[in-house]
Each structure stands twice: as C-alpha cells, then as structure tokens.
Amino acid sequence: MLSLELATRRHLHERSRRKTRRHWLEFWATLAILAAWLFTYGPALVGGPITYAIVSGQSMEPMLHTGDLVLARIQSDYQVGDIVITNVLGGYVIHKVVAHNGKLFHTQGINSDFADTWNIRADQIVG
C-alpha cells in the first residue's frame, strides 16, 4: 500500500512539473509572437515601424475614403508619385508627392487641383 501511495505522489509531482513547463513554454511563445508583431506591425507610438492613420476628408478620393485605415512604414527615400503620410500643422496629412527638389517635398491631394501651400522636409514624412 505504501509503494502505491508513493507512486501516486511521484506521478502527481511529475504531472505538476510537466504542467509548469508547459505554462512557461506557452508564456515564452506568446512573448515571442508579441515581439514579432511589434517589430513587424507595431505602431510607431510604442516603438514599432508602422504609422496607423484614419482618412478624414475627400482630398484622396477615389483612392482613399473617409474612414479608411492606412498603414504606412517609413522608407529611406521617396519619389514623385508616392503617397505619403506627413506630420503637418499638428496632425497627419495623407497626400501624393508631386515634386521634390532635393530637400523639400511638395504634396497634393489627388482630388485637388492645387498643390499644398506647405513644403515637407523628409523628417516630417512618417511613412
């Protein structure tokens, strides 16, 4: 009877150890997935590479409409024709690059007849 009791205790102890190992494995796997998400799709606000913006207005119609979610990643350079999100006038503006003179970018909404009145430096482009 004593050996059966010891065997049961050992079995319960081993089962508990396996459960603990599985919980740690799940914890580290979850942490790895979260880290991978942060480095791939995490918002710039928390150190990730992506800027998230919601479109408001008609300046980019018919390509983008009010309420659309835009994800943008910063690039090493931008060309005429690229759609960019810029930090201007205390908020984000999503427009197309229509001219570039080496230091400054000129943008315009695709649904607008006129270029924007401001010029954009490369450090103002967030994606």
Secondary structure, 3 states (H helix, E strand, C coil): CHHHHHHHHHHHHHHHHHHHHHHHHHHHHHHHHHHHHHHHHCEHHHCCCEEEEECCCCCCCCCCCCCCEEEEECCCCCCCCCEEEEEECCEEEEEEEEEECCCEEEEECCCCCCCCCCEEEHHHECC
